[in-house]
Amino acid sequence: MKMAVKMVLFGFSLVLLVIGSNAAGEFTVLYSPDSIKFSSQTPIQESVLKEVFSASLGLSVEEDTEWNGLHIIDPFSTPEAAVEIYVDGVSSLETQKERRFPLVVDEYEPDTYNSLEHRVKQRFTEGDNKLVNIKLSDFSQLSAYSSIFGDIPTPKVSKLSLQHLKYSTEEDYQFLIELEALKAITVRVKMGVLKPDNLIDFYNFRFTSLHALSDFHGPNSLATKEAKKLLTSEIKHLSDAFVKAYDGSVVVAVVATDVAHTRRTIRAVQFSDPDASEDYYSGDYPCIFNIIFWFVVVLTFTLVAIVYAIMDMDPGRDSIIYRMTSMRAKKDN
């Protein structure tokens, strides 16, 4: 039976190895006020990000961490707001070299926003804080926060001067339309819809379409590089808008991860009209697929280990059923 245990452990180790080999990422601080300082190049776990944002905003930290990249210079002047742009599909956007930290992706769906929302509501019972969690590919979520940003029209792809991306390619089109959603938010922030109010605010924007684009064209392709350049530029505009809106009392960070997701198996028909719409898989499809896939892999290894152990079993030495029936037969005689 020891062999069976070893085979099971080997199966689990293989799964963790495959996941871990793709769990590369980067945590980049685009802006932070003088009251806090980010330094060193120590890798940070994604599960620790909620503690980093909490400490930055002056909220209580619930878990101790060994990460030493954050220093609170003035605990009485911590930022009033934090902005997290979560980019799924690439390990790095190659921005702000002096404040880029290797990210260890130790969870598929980080609970950063949920933790921050809970801690903010515990401290501010009036509920006037601005807590925003928008998946940019879901345009209905833009209208859900109309009380904060005002009415944002449904994004439409504008004609850009593109060299390698194509409107007729589904992956490119989805990226460009999601980029327009980010632009729309930037425009609203620049219009002055946000005002400092001495309350802690947290904004989370999730950009998901770069993953499919990178899978389709290749992570080092010219199309992917062009997409990353466009996204980096727009994130910079968003950061500048928030810094101005909060008079510098804000921390803006980008979380980029390339955790292995299964690429969508569908390819859309060629778009002749940029305004055309199609039905696609839900954004939760990669997570559900990975859960089912790795469960089947582990279950398969476990079954193989059990079968192998039974085949190698010595009935006279290992089988308790054989020994007990053998003794009873002798007694009866």
SERO-4910 file (N, C-alpha, C, O; in steps of 0.05 Angstrom, whole numbers):
BEGIN
 pado doro    nc1    nc2    nc3   cac1   cac2   cac3    cc1    cc2    cc3    oc1    oc2    oc3
  Met    A     16    -24      0      0      0      0     17     25      0      8     47     -8
  Lys    A     42     23      9     60     47      8     64     56    -21     66     80    -26
  Met    A     64     37    -39     68     44    -67     44     61    -77     47     80    -92
  Ala    A     20     54    -67     -4     69    -75     -3     98    -65    -10    116    -80
  Val    A      6    101    -40      8    128    -29     28    144    -45     23    168    -51
  Lys    A     51    132    -52     71    146    -68     60    155    -95     65    177   -104
  Met    A     45    137   -108     33    144   -134     13    167   -132     13    184   -149
  Val    A     -3    167   -111    -22    189   -106     -7    215   -102    -14    236   -114
  Leu    A     14    215    -85     29    239    -80     43    249   -106     45    273   -111
  Phe    A     52    230   -122     64    237   -147     44    251   -166     51    271   -179
  Gly    A     20    241   -166     -1    253   -182     -7    282   -174     -8    300   -190
  Phe    A     -9    286   -147    -14    313   -137     10    331   -143      6    354   -151
  Ser    A     34    321   -140     58    337   -145     59    346   -175     67    368   -181
  Leu    A     51    327   -192     52    333   -221     32    356   -227     38    374   -243
  Val    A      8    354   -215    -12    375   -220     -1    402   -210     -4    422   -224
  Leu    A     10    403   -186     20    427   -175     43    438   -191     46    462   -195
  Leu    A     59    420   -202     82    428   -218     73    442   -244     83    462   -252
  Val    A     52    429   -257     42    441   -281     29    468   -276     34    487   -291
  Ile    A     14    470   -255      1    496   -248     22    516   -241     21    539   -251
  Gly    A     41    509   -224     61    527   -215     79    538   -237     88    560   -236
  Ser    A     85    520   -257    103    529   -279     91    551   -296    105    565   -309
  Asn    A     64    553   -295     51    574   -310     41    597   -292     30    616   -302
  Ala    A     47    595   -267     37    615   -248     56    639   -246     64    646   -224
  Ala    A     63    651   -268     81    674   -268     63    699   -269     41    699   -280
  Gly    A     74    720   -258     59    745   -259     76    768   -249    100    765   -243
  Glu    A     63    791   -247     78    815   -238     59    835   -225     36    839   -234
  Phe    A     68    847   -203     53    867   -189     69    893   -193     92    896   -185
  Thr    A     55    913   -205     69    938   -212     54    961   -199     29    964   -202
  Val    A     68    978   -185     57   1002   -173     62   1026   -192     85   1034   -196
  Leu    A     40   1036   -203     43   1059   -222     46   1085   -208     60   1103   -216
  Tyr    A     32   1087   -185     33   1113   -170     27   1107   -141     10   1091   -134
  Ser    A     41   1121   -123     35   1121    -95     44   1148    -83     64   1159    -92
  Pro    A     30   1158    -63     38   1183    -51     63   1180    -33     72   1158    -29
  Asp    A     73   1203    -24     97   1202     -8     94   1189     20    114   1182     33
  Ser    A     69   1185     28     64   1174     55     70   1144     55     73   1132     77
  Ile    A     72   1131     32     79   1103     31    100   1099     10    103   1115     -9
  Lys    A    116   1078     13    138   1073     -5    139   1043    -12    138   1026      5
  Phe    A    142   1038    -38    145   1010    -48    174   1007    -57    184   1023    -73
  Ser    A    187    987    -47    215    982    -55    222    953    -53    205    936    -45
  Ser    A    247    946    -61    258    919    -61    246    904    -85    226    913    -97
  Gln    A    256    881    -91    247    864   -113    238    837   -103    239    817   -117
  Thr    A    230    835    -78    221    810    -66    195    801    -79    176    817    -81
  Pro    A    193    776    -88    168    766    -99    146    768    -79    150    765    -55
  Ile    A    122    772    -89     98    775    -72     77    755    -81     73    751   -105
  Gln    A     64    742    -62     43    723    -68     17    738    -74     12    758    -61
  Glu    A      2    728    -92    -23    742    -99    -43    742    -76    -58    761    -73
  Ser    A    -42    722    -59    -60    722    -36    -53    743    -15    -68    749      3
  Val    A    -29    755    -18    -20    776      1    -29    804     -9    -27    823      7
  Leu    A    -38    806    -33    -45    833    -44    -66    847    -27    -65    871    -24
  Lys    A    -85    832    -17   -106    845     -1    -95    857     24   -104    878     33
  Glu    A    -74    845     35    -61    856     59    -45    881     51    -43    901     67
  Val    A    -32    881     28    -17    904     18    -35    928     14    -29    950     23
  Phe    A    -58    924      0    -76    946     -4    -88    955     22    -92    979     26
  Ser    A    -95    937     40   -106    945     66    -86    962     81    -94    983     92
  Ala    A    -61    953     83    -41    969     97    -36    996     84    -32   1016     98
  Ser    A    -37    997     58    -33   1022     43    -55   1042     50    -50   1066     52
  Leu    A    -80   1032     54   -103   1050     59   -107   1055     89   -125   1069     97
  Gly    A    -89   1044    106    -92   1048    134   -112   1030    147   -121   1035    170
  Leu    A   -120   1008    134   -139    989    145   -124    968    161   -100    965    158
  Ser    A   -139    953    177   -126    932    193   -118    909    175   -132    903    155
  Val    A    -96    897    182    -85    874    167    -91    849    183    -85    847    207
  Glu    A   -104    829    171   -113    805    185    -93    783    185    -94    765    202
  Glu    A    -74    783    166    -54    761    164    -26    773    163    -21    792    149
  Asp    A     -8    761    178     20    769    177     32    760    151     26    738    141
  Thr    A     50    776    141     64    769    116     94    777    118    101    796    132
  Glu    A    110    761    105    139    766    106    147    785     83    171    792     81
  Trp    A    129    793     66    136    811     44    144    838     55    130    851     71
  Asn    A    167    848     46    178    873     58    180    895     37    196    913     39
  Gly    A    162    894     16    163    914     -5    148    939      1    151    959    -14
  Leu    A    132    940     22    116    963     29    126    976     55    130    962     75
  His    A    129   1002     55    138   1017     78    118   1040     83    114   1057     65
  Ile    A    107   1041    107     89   1063    114    106   1086    125    116   1084    147
  Ile    A    108   1107    110    125   1130    119    109   1148    138    120   1156    159
  Asp    A     84   1154    131     68   1171    148     41   1157    152     24   1159    135
  Pro    A     37   1144    175     12   1129    179    -13   1147    182    -35   1138    182
  Phe    A     -8   1174    185    -31   1192    188    -39   1205    161    -58   1221    160
  Ser    A    -25   1198    140    -31   1209    114    -32   1187     92    -22   1191     70
  Thr    A    -44   1165     99    -46   1143     80    -65   1151     57    -82   1168     61
  Pro    A    -63   1138     35    -80   1145     12   -109   1142     18   -118   1126     35
  Glu    A   -124   1158      4   -153   1157      7   -166   1136    -11   -189   1128     -6
  Ala    A   -152   1128    -32   -164   1109    -50   -142   1091    -61   -118   1098    -62
  Ala    A   -150   1067    -71   -132   1048    -84   -146   1039   -109   -170   1034   -110
  Val    A   -130   1036   -131   -140   1027   -156   -124   1003   -165    -99   1004   -167
  Glu    A   -137    981   -170   -124    956   -180   -134    950   -208   -158    946   -212
  Ile    A   -116    949   -227   -122    940   -254   -112    912   -257    -87    908   -257
  Tyr    A   -129    892   -260   -122    864   -261   -122    856   -290   -143    856   -303
  Val    A    -99    848   -301    -97    840   -329    -91    810   -330    -71    801   -321
  Asp    A   -110    796   -342   -108    767   -345    -97    759   -372   -108    768   -392
  Gly    A    -75    743   -373    -65    733   -398    -36    738   -405    -25    725   -423
  Val    A    -23    756   -391      5    761   -395     19    763   -368      7    770   -348
  Ser    A     45    756   -368     60    756   -343     70    784   -336     77    789   -313
  Ser    A     71    802   -356     81    829   -351     72    848   -373     70    840   -396
  Leu    A     68    873   -365     62    894   -385     87    911   -389     87    930   -405
  Glu    A    108    905   -373    134    919   -376    131    949   -373    140    965   -390
  Thr    A    120    957   -350    117    985   -342    131    989   -315    134    971   -299
  Gln    A    139   1014   -310    150   1022   -284    170   1003   -274    166    989   -254
  Lys    A    193   1001   -287    213    982   -280    222    984   -251    229    963   -238
  Glu    A    223   1008   -240    233   1011   -213    214   1001   -191    222    997   -169
  Arg    A    189    997   -199    169    987   -179    153    964   -190    128    964   -189
  Arg    A    167    945   -200    155    920   -209    164    897   -192    188    894   -186
  Phe    A    145    881   -183    151    859   -165    142    832   -177    119    831   -186
  Pro    A    159    812   -177    150    786   -187    126    776   -170    126    778   -146
  Leu    A    106    765   -184     81    757   -171     79    726   -171     81    714   -193
  Val    A     76    715   -148     71    686   -146     41    681   -145     28    688   -125
  Val    A     30    670   -166      1    666   -168     -6    641   -153     -4    619   -163
  Asp    A    -15    644   -128    -22    621   -111    -52    616   -108    -60    600    -92
  Glu    A    -68    630   -124    -97    625   -123   -108    635   -150   -100    655   -161
  Tyr    A   -128    619   -160   -140    625   -186   -157    650   -185   -155    667   -203
  Glu    A   -174    652   -165   -192    674   -163   -186    689   -137   -197    683   -116
  Pro    A   -168    709   -138   -160    723   -114   -184    738   -102   -201    749   -117
  Asp    A   -186    738    -75   -208    751    -62   -201    779    -52   -211    788    -32
  Thr    A   -183    792    -67   -174    819    -59   -197    838    -56   -199    852    -35
  Tyr    A   -214    840    -76   -236    859    -74   -255    852    -51   -262    870    -36
  Asn    A   -263    827    -49   -282    820    -28   -271    826      0   -285    835     18
  Ser    A   -245    821      4   -232    827     30   -232    857     35   -238    865     57
  Leu    A   -224    872     15   -224    901     19   -251    913     24   -255    930     41
  Glu    A   -271    902      9   -298    912     13   -308    906     41   -320    923     54
  His    A   -302    882     51   -310    875     79   -297    893     99   -310    902    118
  Arg    A   -271    898     96   -256    914    116   -265    943    116   -266    956    136
  Val    A   -270    953     92   -279    981     90   -306    984    103   -311   1004    117
  Lys    A   -324    966     98   -351    968    109   -351    964    140   -368    975    154
  Gln    A   -331    949    150   -329    946    178   -321    972    192   -329    978    214
  Arg    A   -304    987    178   -293   1012    189   -312   1035    184   -315   1053    201
  Phe    A   -325   1036    161   -343   1058    155   -371   1047    152   -379   1036    131
  Thr    A   -387   1050    173   -413   1037    174   -434   1053    159   -456   1043    153
  Glu    A   -428   1078    152   -447   1095    137   -451   1085    108   -472   1089     97
  Gly    A   -431   1072     97   -434   1060     71   -431   1080     48   -442   1075     26
  Asp    A   -418   1102     52   -415   1122     31   -389   1118     15   -383   1134     -3
  Asn    A   -374   1098     21   -349   1093      7   -354   1084    -22   -375   1072    -28
  Lys    A   -336   1090    -40   -338   1082    -68   -324   1055    -70   -299   1054    -69
  Leu    A   -339   1034    -74   -327   1007    -77   -336    996   -104   -360    991   -109
  Val    A   -317    994   -122   -323    988   -150   -308    962   -158   -284    960   -154
  Asn    A   -323    944   -170   -312    919   -180   -323    914   -208   -346    904   -210
  Ile    A   -308    920   -229   -319    919   -256   -302    899   -273   -278    903   -275
  Lys    A   -315    880   -284   -303    863   -305   -309    877   -332   -332    877   -341
  Leu    A   -288    887   -344   -292    905   -367   -305    892   -391   -316    906   -408
  Ser    A   -305    865   -392   -318    851   -415   -348    849   -410   -363    842   -429
  Asp    A   -357    855   -386   -386    855   -380   -396    883   -379   -394    897   -359
  Phe    A   -408    893   -401   -415    921   -403   -438    928   -384   -442    951   -378
  Ser    A   -454    908   -376   -476    914   -357   -465    924   -330   -480    938   -316
  Gln    A   -441    917   -324   -429    926   -298   -423    956   -299   -420    969   -278
  Leu    A   -419    967   -323   -414    996   -325   -438   1012   -315   -436   1031   -301
  Ser    A   -462   1003   -324   -486   1017   -315   -492   1012   -286   -506   1028   -273
  Ala    A   -482    990   -275   -487    984   -247   -474   1005   -228   -483   1008   -205
  Tyr    A   -454   1018   -238   -440   1039   -222   -445   1067   -233   -428   1084   -231
  Ser    A   -469   1071   -244   -476   1097   -254   -477   1119   -233   -473   1142   -238
  Ser    A   -482   1110   -208   -483   1130   -186   -456   1141   -180   -453   1162   -167
  Ile    A   -435   1127   -188   -407   1136   -184   -395   1150   -208   -384   1171   -207
  Phe    A   -398   1137   -232   -386   1147   -256   -405   1162   -274   -397   1174   -294
  Gly    A   -431   1160   -268   -451   1172   -286   -458   1152   -308   -448   1129   -307
  Asp    A   -474   1161   -327   -482   1143   -348   -460   1140   -369   -450   1159   -381
  Ile    A   -451   1115   -372   -430   1108   -391   -443   1093   -414   -454   1072   -410
  Pro    A   -442   1104   -439   -454   1090   -461   -440   1064   -467   -417   1060   -460
  Thr    A   -455   1045   -480   -444   1019   -487   -420   1024   -505   -422   1037   -526
  Pro    A   -396   1013   -498   -372   1018   -514   -375   1007   -543   -386    986   -547
  Lys    A   -364   1022   -561   -362   1013   -589   -334   1017   -599   -321   1037   -592
  Val    A   -325    998   -615   -297   1000   -625   -294   1024   -643   -308   1026   -663
  Ser    A   -275   1041   -637   -269   1064   -654   -247   1057   -673   -231   1039   -667
  Lys    A   -246   1070   -695   -225   1064   -715   -198   1074   -706   -194   1098   -703
  Leu    A   -180   1056   -701   -153   1062   -692   -134   1055   -715   -140   1040   -733
  Ser    A   -111   1068   -713    -90   1062   -733    -74   1037   -723    -55   1040   -708
  Leu    A    -83   1014   -733    -72    989   -724    -52    977   -744    -57    980   -768
  Gln    A    -31    965   -735    -12    954   -753    -15    923   -755    -12    912   -777
  His    A    -21    910   -732    -21    881   -732    -48    870   -722    -55    847   -729
  Leu    A    -63    885   -706    -89    876   -697   -109    880   -719   -107    899   -736
  Lys    A   -130    863   -720   -151    865   -741   -178    865   -728   -184    849   -710
  Tyr    A   -195    882   -738   -223    883   -728   -238    857   -735   -257    850   -722
  Ser    A   -230    844   -757   -244    821   -766   -237    795   -751   -250    774   -755
  Thr    A   -218    797   -733   -210    773   -717   -223    775   -690   -221    796   -677
  Glu    A   -236    755   -682   -252    755   -657   -235    764   -633   -243    781   -617
  Glu    A   -212    751   -629   -195    757   -606   -187    786   -606   -187    798   -585
  Asp    A   -180    796   -629   -172    825   -631   -195    843   -625   -193    863   -611
  Tyr    A   -218    836   -636   -242    852   -633   -250    854   -604   -257    876   -594
  Gln    A   -250    831   -590   -257    831   -562   -238    848   -545   -246    862   -526
  Phe    A   -213    847   -552   -193    864   -538   -199    893   -542   -198    909   -523
  Leu    A   -204    901   -567   -208    929   -573   -234    940   -561   -235    963   -552
  Ile    A   -255    924   -560   -280    933   -548   -277    935   -517   -288    953   -505
  Glu    A   -261    918   -505   -255    920   -476   -238    944   -470   -241    957   -450
  Leu    A   -220    950   -489   -203    974   -486   -220    999   -487   -215   1018   -472
  Glu    A   -241    999   -503   -259   1022   -505   -274   1025   -478   -279   1048   -470
  Ala    A   -281   1003   -465   -294   1005   -439   -276   1019   -418   -285   1035   -402
  Leu    A   -250   1012   -419   -231   1025   -401   -228   1054   -408   -226   1071   -390
  Lys    A   -228   1061   -433   -226   1089   -442   -250   1105   -432   -248   1128   -423
  Ala    A   -274   1092   -433   -298   1106   -425   -297   1114   -395   -306   1135   -387
  Ile    A   -286   1096   -379   -283   1101   -350   -263   1124   -346   -267   1142   -330
  Thr    A   -241   1123   -361   -221   1144   -359   -233   1171   -366   -227   1191   -352
  Val    A   -249   1172   -386   -262   1198   -394   -280   1208   -372   -279   1232   -366
  Arg    A   -295   1191   -359   -313   1199   -338   -297   1210   -314   -304   1229   -301
  Val    A   -275   1196   -307   -258   1205   -285   -246   1233   -291   -245   1250   -274
  Lys    A   -237   1236   -316   -225   1262   -324   -246   1285   -323   -239   1308   -319
  Met    A   -271   1278   -326   -292   1298   -326   -298   1308   -297   -314   1326   -294
  Gly    A   -286   1295   -277   -289   1305   -250   -312   1292   -235   -322   1305   -216
  Val    A   -320   1267   -242   -342   1255   -228   -334   1245   -200   -351   1239   -183
  Leu    A   -308   1242   -195   -298   1233   -169   -286   1257   -154   -271   1273   -165
  Lys    A   -293   1258   -128   -283   1279   -111   -273   1268    -85   -286   1250    -74
  Pro    A   -250   1277    -74   -241   1268    -48   -261   1275    -27   -272   1297    -26
  Asp    A   -267   1255     -9   -287   1260     12   -278   1249     39   -294   1245     57
  Asn    A   -251   1244     42   -240   1233     67   -251   1206     74   -250   1198     98
  Leu    A   -261   1191     55   -270   1164     59   -252   1146     41   -243   1154     20
  Ile    A   -248   1121     51   -231   1103     36   -247   1091     13   -269   1080     17
  Asp    A   -236   1092    -11   -248   1080    -35   -230   1059    -47   -206   1061    -45
  Phe    A   -242   1040    -60   -227   1019    -73   -239   1012   -100   -263   1008   -102
  Tyr    A   -223   1012   -121   -232   1007   -148   -217    983   -160   -192    982   -158
  Asn    A   -231    964   -171   -219    941   -183   -230    938   -212   -254    935   -216
  Phe    A   -212    940   -231   -220    937   -259   -206    912   -270   -181    909   -269
  Arg    A   -221    893   -281   -210    868   -291   -211    867   -322   -232    869   -334
  Phe    A   -187    865   -334   -184    863   -363   -178    834   -370   -157    824   -363
  Thr    A   -196    821   -385   -193    792   -390   -186    784   -418   -177    762   -422
  Ser    A   -192    801   -438   -190    792   -466   -162    789   -477   -158    777   -498
  Leu    A   -142    800   -462   -115    797   -472   -105    768   -472    -87    761   -487
  His    A   -117    752   -455   -109    724   -453   -115    709   -479    -98    695   -490
  Ala    A   -140    712   -489   -147    698   -514   -131    709   -538   -123    693   -555
  Leu    A   -126    735   -538   -110    747   -559    -82    736   -560    -71    729   -581
  Ser    A    -70    734   -536    -42    724   -533    -41    695   -541    -21    687   -554
  Asp    A    -61    679   -534    -62    651   -541    -64    647   -572    -51    630   -583
  Phe    A    -80    664   -584    -85    661   -613    -61    670   -629    -52    655   -648
  His    A    -50    693   -623    -27    703   -639      0    693   -630     19    692   -645
  Gly    A      1    685   -604     27    678   -592     37    700   -574     34    724   -580
  Pro    A     48    693   -551     56    713   -531     77    732   -540     79    755   -530
  Asn    A     93    724   -560    115    741   -570    109    753   -598    127    763   -611
  Ser    A     85    750   -606     77    760   -633     76    790   -634     73    803   -613
  Leu    A     77    801   -658     75    830   -661     47    840   -653     44    862   -643
  Ala    A     26    823   -658     -1    831   -651     -4    834   -620    -16    853   -610
  Thr    A      8    814   -606      6    815   -577     22    839   -566     13    852   -547
  Lys    A     45    844   -577     61    867   -569     46    894   -574     47    912   -557
  Glu    A     32    895   -596     17    919   -602     -6    922   -582    -12    944   -573
  Ala    A    -19    900   -576    -41    901   -556    -32    909   -529    -44    926   -516
  Lys    A     -9    899   -520      2    906   -494      9    936   -494      6    949   -474
  Lys    A     20    946   -516     27    974   -518      2    992   -516      2   1012   -502
  Leu    A    -20    984   -529    -44    999   -528    -56    999   -500    -65   1020   -489
  Leu    A    -56    976   -487    -67    973   -460    -50    989   -440    -61   1002   -423
  Thr    A    -24    987   -443     -6   1001   -424    -11   1031   -426    -11   1045   -405
  Ser    A    -14   1041   -450    -19   1070   -454    -45   1078   -441    -47   1099   -428
  Glu    A    -66   1062   -445    -92   1069   -433    -92   1067   -403   -105   1083   -389
  Ile    A    -78   1047   -392    -76   1045   -363    -61   1069   -351    -68   1079   -330
  Lys    A    -41   1079   -366    -27   1103   -357    -46   1127   -356    -45   1143   -337
  His    A    -63   1130   -376    -83   1151   -376   -103   1149   -353   -110   1168   -340
  Leu    A   -111   1124   -347   -129   1119   -325   -116   1127   -299   -128   1139   -281
  Ser    A    -90   1119   -296    -75   1125   -271    -73   1155   -268    -78   1166   -246
  Asp    A    -66   1170   -289    -64   1199   -287    -90   1212   -279    -91   1231   -264
  Ala    A   -112   1201   -290   -138   1212   -284   -145   1209   -254   -156   1227   -242
  Phe    A   -139   1185   -243   -145   1180   -215   -127   1197   -197   -136   1207   -176
  Val    A   -102   1200   -204    -84   1216   -188    -94   1245   -187    -93   1257   -165
  Lys    A   -103   1255   -209   -113   1283   -209   -140   1285   -194   -144   1304   -180
  Ala    A   -157   1265   -197   -183   1265   -183   -180   1265   -153   -196   1278   -139
  Tyr    A   -160   1250   -143   -156   1248   -114   -134   1266   -103   -124   1262    -81
  Asp    A   -125   1284   -120   -103   1303   -112    -79   1288   -102    -65   1297    -84
  Gly    A    -73   1266   -115    -49   1250   -108    -52   1231    -85    -33   1216    -79
  Ser    A    -75   1231    -72    -79   1213    -49    -90   1187    -58   -113   1180    -50
  Val    A    -76   1172    -74    -85   1147    -85    -61   1130    -93    -40   1140   -100
  Val    A    -65   1104    -91    -45   1085   -100    -57   1069   -123    -79   1059   -121
  Val    A    -42   1068   -145    -52   1055   -170    -33   1032   -176     -8   1036   -178
  Ala    A    -43   1008   -180    -26    985   -184    -38    967   -206    -63    967   -210
  Val    A    -21    953   -220    -29    934   -241    -20    906   -232      3    902   -224
  Val    A    -39    887   -234    -33    859   -229    -35    844   -255    -57    842   -267
  Ala    A    -13    833   -265    -13    818   -290     -7    789   -284     13    784   -271
  Thr    A    -23    771   -295    -18    742   -290    -23    727   -316    -39    735   -333
  Asp    A     -8    705   -319    -13    687   -342    -18    659   -333     -8    640   -345
  Val    A    -33    656   -312    -41    630   -302    -53    614   -325    -70    625   -340
  Ala    A    -45    589   -327    -54    573   -351    -84    569   -350    -96    556   -333
  His    A    -97    581   -370   -126    576   -374   -128    562   -401   -111    564   -418
  Thr    A   -150    548   -405   -154    535   -430   -166    555   -450   -186    569   -445
  Arg    A   -153    557   -472   -162    575   -493   -189    568   -503   -195    544   -507
  Arg    A   -205    588   -508   -232    582   -519   -229    568   -545   -212    574   -562
  Thr    A   -246    548   -549   -244    531   -573   -260    542   -596   -257    532   -619
  Ile    A   -275    563   -591   -290    574   -614   -275    596   -627   -259    610   -614
  Arg    A   -278    599   -652   -268    621   -668   -292    633   -682   -308    619   -695
  Ala    A   -295    659   -680   -318    672   -691   -315    675   -721   -293    673   -732
  Val    A   -338    679   -734   -337    685   -762   -324    712   -766   -324    728   -747
  Gln    A   -314    718   -789   -301    743   -794   -322    765   -792   -343    764   -805
  Phe    A   -316    786   -776   -334    808   -772   -332    827   -796   -311    837   -802
  Ser    A   -354    831   -808   -355    852   -829   -364    878   -818   -359    899   -829
  Asp    A   -378    877   -795   -388    901   -782   -377    902   -754   -382    884   -738
  Pro    A   -362    923   -747   -350    924   -720   -371    925   -698   -365    919   -675
  Asp    A   -396    933   -705   -417    935   -685   -432    908   -681   -450    906   -665
  Ala    A   -425    888   -698   -439    863   -696   -433    849   -670   -412    854   -658
  Ser    A   -452    832   -661   -449    819   -635   -453    789   -639   -468    781   -656
  Glu    A   -438    773   -623   -441    744   -624   -442    734   -595   -436    749   -576
  Asp    A   -450    709   -592   -451    697   -565   -425    682   -561   -416    667   -578
  Tyr    A   -413    686   -538   -387    673   -532   -391    658   -506   -410    661   -491
  Tyr    A   -370    642   -500   -371    628   -474   -370    647   -451   -359    669   -454
  Ser    A   -380    639   -429   -380    656   -405   -351    660   -396   -333    643   -402
  Gly    A   -346    682   -382   -319    688   -372   -310    668   -351   -287    666   -345
  Asp    A   -330    653   -340   -323    633   -319   -315    607   -331   -307    588   -317
  Tyr    A   -317    604   -358   -311    579   -371   -283    568   -365   -281    544   -359
  Pro    A   -262    585   -367   -235    575   -361   -232    563   -333   -219    543   -329
  Cys    A   -244    577   -314   -242    567   -286   -256    541   -282   -245    522   -270
  Ile    A   -280    539   -293   -296    514   -290   -281    491   -304   -280    469   -293
  Phe    A   -271    496   -328   -256    476   -343   -232    466   -327   -228    441   -325
  Asn    A   -217    484   -315   -193    477   -300   -200    460   -276   -186    441   -269
  Ile    A   -221    468   -262   -229    453   -238   -236    424   -246   -227    405   -233
  Ile    A   -252    421   -267   -260    394   -275   -237    378   -286   -233    355   -280
  Phe    A   -220    391   -303   -197    378   -315   -178    367   -295   -170    344   -296
  Trp    A   -169    384   -276   -149    375   -256   -160    355   -237   -146    338   -226
  Phe    A   -187    357   -231   -199    337   -214   -198    310   -228   -192    289   -215
  Val    A   -204    309   -254   -203    284   -269   -174    273   -270   -170    249   -267
  Val    A   -154    291   -273   -126    282   -274   -118    269   -247   -107    247   -247
  Val    A   -125    283   -225   -118    272   -199   -133    246   -194   -121    226   -183
  Leu    A   -158    245   -201   -174    220   -197   -162    197   -213   -162    174   -204
  Thr    A   -153    203   -237   -141    182   -255   -116    171   -242   -112    147   -241
  Phe    A    -98    189   -233    -74    180   -220    -80    163   -195    -66    143   -190
  Thr    A   -100    172   -180   -107    157   -156   -117    129   -163   -109    109   -150
  Leu    A   -134    127   -184   -144    101   -192   -121     83   -202   -121     59   -196
  Val    A   -103     94   -218    -80     79   -228    -63     68   -204    -54     45   -205
  Ala    A    -59     85   -184    -43     77   -161    -56     54   -146    -43     36   -137
  Ile    A    -83     56   -142    -97     35   -128    -96      9   -143    -91    -12   -131
  Val    A   -101     10   -169   -100    -15   -185    -72    -27   -185    -69    -51   -182
  Tyr    A    -51    -10   -187    -24    -20   -186    -18    -33   -160     -4    -54   -159
  Ala    A    -27    -21   -138    -22    -33   -111    -36    -60   -108    -24    -78    -96
  Ile    A    -60    -62   -118    -75    -87   -115    -62   -109   -132    -60   -132   -123
  Met    A    -52   -102   -156    -39   -122   -173    -13   -132   -160     -6   -155   -164
  Asp    A      0   -115   -145     26   -123   -133     22   -134   -105     42   -139    -91
  Met    A     -2   -139    -96     -8   -148    -69     -2   -178    -65     -8   -194    -83
  Asp    A     10   -185    -42     15   -213    -35     -9   -223    -18    -11   -214      5
  Pro    A    -26   -240    -28    -50   -248    -12    -44   -259     15    -58   -255     34
  Gly    A    -22   -275     17    -15   -287     42     -5   -268     63     -7   -273     87
  Arg    A      6   -245     54     18   -227     73      2   -201     76      1   -189     98
  Asp    A    -11   -192     55    -24   -166     55    -54   -167     59    -66   -148     69
  Ser    A    -67   -190     53    -96   -190     53   -106   -199     81   -102   -222     89
  Ile    A   -120   -181     95   -131   -188    121   -154   -208    118   -159   -224    136
  Ile    A   -168   -206     95   -190   -225     90   -180   -253     88   -191   -272     99
  Tyr    A   -157   -257     74   -145   -283     70   -136   -295     97   -141   -318    103
  Arg    A   -123   -278    113   -113   -288    138   -135   -296    157   -133   -317    170
  Met    A   -156   -280    159   -178   -286    178   -193   -312    169   -200   -328    186
  Thr    A   -199   -315    143   -213   -338    134   -196   -363    137   -206   -385    141
  Ser    A   -169   -360    134   -151   -382    137   -151   -393    165   -151   -417    170
  Met    A   -150   -374    185   -150   -382    213   -177   -396    220   -176   -416    235
  Arg    A   -199   -385    210   -224   -398    216   -226   -426    205   -237   -444    218
  Ala    A   -215   -430    182   -215   -457    170   -200   -476    187   -208   -499    190
  Lys    A   -178   -468    199   -162   -485    216   -177   -491    242   -176   -514    252
  Lys    A   -191   -471    253   -206   -476    278   -228   -497    274   -233   -514    290
  Asp    A   -242   -493    251   -264   -512    245   -254   -540    243   -269   -559    249
  Asn    A   -230   -544    235   -219   -571    232   -211   -581    260   -201   -604    262
***
